[in-house]
Amino acid sequence: MTFVVPHRLWSACLLVLAGLSTWGCASAPVQEMSDARQAIKAAREAGAETVVPHKLSEAQQLLQRAEESLQRRAYRDARRNAIAAHDKAAEALGQAQTASRHESS
């Protein structure tokens, strides 16, 4: 007696195996690191160092942690910290731009 496996079951098994094989292999967060650096630069250029220095400092610290994680090849931590750095820098940029608009009006 032979056992016949339906085509759909084979396809499902292959998808599960492919997903498991790539699950543990995170890639370096190159784009996220670049985005964070650019956001910090934009915030700095908008005057965040004088308006909200604590937020800009937090963004820089998060980027530093991301860089350290990247060197250790802890890519998930690096990605998480780079995204957090970007978000914090974006907040600083927004607040610096708001302050600039209020000063000019």
C-alpha positions in Angstrom: 0.0 0.0 0.0 1.4 3.4 -1.0 0.6 6.6 0.7 -0.1 9.5 -1.7 0.5 13.0 -0.3 -1.8 15.7 -1.9 0.0 18.5 -3.8 -1.4 21.1 -1.4 0.1 19.4 1.6 3.6 19.3 -0.1 3.3 23.0 -1.0 2.3 23.9 2.6 5.2 21.9 4.0 7.7 23.5 1.7 6.4 27.0 2.7 6.7 26.2 6.3 10.3 24.8 5.9 11.3 27.9 3.8 9.9 30.2 6.5 11.7 28.4 9.3 15.0 28.4 7.5 14.9 32.2 7.0 13.4 33.0 10.4 16.7 33.0 12.3 18.7 34.8 9.6 18.0 38.5 10.0 19.9 40.7 7.6 21.8 43.9 8.5 19.4 46.8 8.9 21.2 49.0 6.3 18.2 51.1 5.3 17.0 51.6 8.9 20.5 52.8 10.0 20.6 55.2 7.0 17.2 56.5 7.8 18.1 57.1 11.4 21.3 59.0 10.5 19.4 61.2 8.0 16.6 62.0 10.5 19.2 63.0 13.1 21.0 65.2 10.6 17.7 66.8 9.5 16.7 67.4 13.2 20.1 68.9 13.9 19.9 71.2 10.9 16.5 72.4 11.9 17.8 73.5 15.3 16.7 70.6 17.5 20.0 70.9 19.5 18.7 74.2 21.0 15.0 73.5 21.0 14.8 69.9 22.2 18.3 68.8 23.0 17.1 65.9 25.2 15.2 64.3 22.3 18.1 64.7 19.9 20.4 63.3 22.5 18.1 60.3 23.0 18.0 59.7 19.2 21.8 59.8 19.1 22.1 57.4 22.0 19.7 55.0 20.3 21.7 55.2 17.1 24.9 54.5 19.0 23.2 51.4 20.5 22.1 50.3 17.0 25.7 50.7 15.8 27.0 48.6 18.7 24.4 45.9 18.0 25.3 46.0 14.3 29.0 45.4 15.2 27.9 42.4 17.3 25.7 41.2 14.4 22.7 41.5 16.7 20.6 42.7 13.7 17.2 42.6 15.4 18.4 44.8 18.2 20.2 47.1 15.7 17.0 47.4 13.6 14.8 48.1 16.7 17.2 50.8 18.0 17.7 52.3 14.5 13.9 52.6 14.1 13.6 54.1 17.6 16.4 56.6 16.8 14.6 57.6 13.6 11.3 58.1 15.4 12.9 60.1 18.2 14.8 62.3 15.7 11.6 62.8 13.7 9.9 64.0 16.9 12.8 66.4 17.5 12.6 67.6 14.0 8.9 68.3 14.2 9.3 70.2 17.5 12.2 72.2 16.1 10.2 73.1 13.0 7.2 74.1 15.1 9.3 76.3 17.3 10.9 77.9 14.2 7.4 78.7 12.8 6.3 80.3 16.1 9.5 82.4 16.2 9.0 83.7 12.7 5.3 84.6 13.2 
